[in-house]
């Protein structure tokens, strides 16, 4: 029996939980301070434009990416049958990781924003190369993983390992393009195109394979049943590998990028249905034999609900890429809803399920309170539904109002429509939806505070004598 | 679970590659292959396939960014007011100059410089890269100037005697200036109007003194400086603070270093635009404002003037930006045509200071850190004095939509080469017939 050294996994998972709360707190703050009571707390360091990147960077990098790396440090050794290749290398990487990300993500109010979406981390803060340290720690992490996989005892690679290996290669290149190579491209659209490539791949080739690797590992573990079909998971994997890198440009439909490139991205976006539906069906079919497990276990509920949200995300995504749908949804709050269902509804739900399974195993104690986990799920689900549906409905209505400017036969008529429903009116109409969104955010935040308390108590308060079965 | 099957006990082999079985290699090679094809097609190829990604939109765009911006300087007139002083940095053999007479300006010169003057009614504008300037006539030319001034007064009286009452009320300032050669390699000229456009000529012009300065494109028209007069200053003291003011009788600015010194505080428009781009990034303007007029009727109407729609953004509008902010969300309106739709510096001042009071219903945060406190006012000031951050973001925004084509061929004059108006009106009619 191999004993697994989980200290590195803990080094990534525990701090990530803390930053999940701080990041979401900042999110709730801006949903009130920028939208419900606009600019109530005002000033150079507090206004929306400087605080928003703190929220985004905290929840995407400090929480989601970190917790996913932690979970991979948990399940990759277990799937390989060997302990992590070098724990000390992982500690070293963890040190660079947390230092660069904590400093970088909280520096935005002081004016360090790099200016490219999702790549806001500054290149330098004083003499500290933030982006460089982050990239270095990523290289150290994947080197460690590759060596672990190379030294594995189990010959066959489980699908989670496929996805993980994909992540290592894709993420490395994606981070390199979006954070460094961008500056070497010609100014203008070449950089914009590379930036969209980066933005979309960060979700599609980083969070998606990491999240799916997590789901594919933890669902069979939690439900104690084998995955429904390995062949289906392979189809899903290879179609993701084939399709995702092509579709970044669909963020620029109707924009100044070349039309043929937009069309290419639309075609590939539609093909996304293939990998998504294989994953969704595979996960559902795995649980199909025994749905009572859904009722018994909060982590399984998180996984399954994440799966439902994944399905919705990936129905929305390709449809939003169609030119006529894009005309309505693009640049509205629908987009914000869509990005939250992907990174929150889907991948955060997957990661939460992973944490619920991994932490008790790592500390060898049962979860402190299953009741609290039930509450956590309920609050998260209802909070998310309030949050997402308010943004979708509100955003769609705003998009329709904007499209209304194009009613008529002559430019004079178009202009008349614009005077009748000016831009600010369409903004004023959003306020009620923003209030619902804010309430949803508060509910989610509260639920996740319960989650962190539960994990904290499991690790620190739970008597060690109550051994896990 | 799969991990329990296929268990294989054994020692770790020394060679890493030996342990990588076929499936692992297949995964890695497959991933890299598929990924690199996609990267070649969507990242590398488009830049070569679509020339508009890298070619400028017009000769005016090139000259504005590469010639006019680096040579146009501005600074606050003084610490107390928000007025700006604009100055052109003129260089021998580099800056194109034109000397043109008008109703209220007559230019006189010695025989040698006579050829550089474009008289009222000359068919062509004469341009030169020789560094010449205008001044109040001196020496032998002063008598000539006085004679011309008298003659003009006389003619004016005659005209007024014939004209109706309304015309008489119009006071016209008449000036007679001397064209002279200061004999220097570089100098500074004052620009009393300033602004976001530059003097531009694209037909009926002639360049004297042989060839064109190197940095200019060869065709399509030229930006030039019209009727430059030397920028002269006088240093004064206010309390224990040293100040400067424009003074035609003062001394010239020594060099660029003095112009940019903290005392005078000038910055080139190029520096301001670049700083403005940085401020646009760090303040997160781009989270709420898009910078693209999409190929949608709603967009071209939203950004258009009362009479003409704004043409959709084209790739080549963005080629002079280190960071481009196409944007994902419109919490505020699009800014890609802001320089045309809201050129007023006063409007932006009031709006940045307090958007909610400047525009009822706005949810934009106040940017009062773009202003310094007025030193003379006690207590809470009603509005601060704009500082360099305001000037930078203002200059950056004024590049939006104003530099696509020369001002003589601008879309807001209806000269839209891609016929946006015809297209959007036709498109709607087409849809109606179809439905």
Interface residues (C-beta under 8 A of the other chain):
Chain A: X34 X35 X38 X39 X42 X43 X44 X47 X48 X49 X50 X52 X53 X78 X79 X81 X82 X108 X111 X112 X113 X114 X115 X116 X117 X147 X149 X150 X151 X152 X153 X154 X155 X156 X157 X158 X162 X165 X166 X169 X170 X173 X177 X185 X186 X187 X188 X189 X190 X191 X192 X193 X194 X197 X220 X221 X226 X227 X230 X238 X241 X242 X245 X246 X248 X249 X251 X252 X254 X255 X256 X257 X258 X260 X261 X264 X265 X327 X330 X331 X332 X333 X335 X336 X402 X403 X405 X406 X408 X409 X410 X411 X414 X415 X417 X418 X423 X424 X425 X427 X428
Chain B: X1 X2 X3 X5 X6 X7 X8 X9 X10 X12 X16 X19 X20 X21 X23 X24 X27 X28 X30 X31 X32 X34 X35 X38 X39 X41 X42 X43 X46 X47 X49 X50 X52 X53 X54 X277 X278 X280 X281 X282 X283 X284 X285 X286 X287 X288 X290 X292 X294 X295 X296 X297 X298 X299 X301 X302 X304 X306 X307 X308 X309 X312 X313 X314 X315 X316 X317 X318 X319 X320 X321 X322 X323 X324 X325 X326 X327 X328 X329 X330 X331 X333 X356 X359 X360 X361 X362 X363 X364 X365 X366 X367 X368 X369 X421 X424 X425 X428 X429 X432
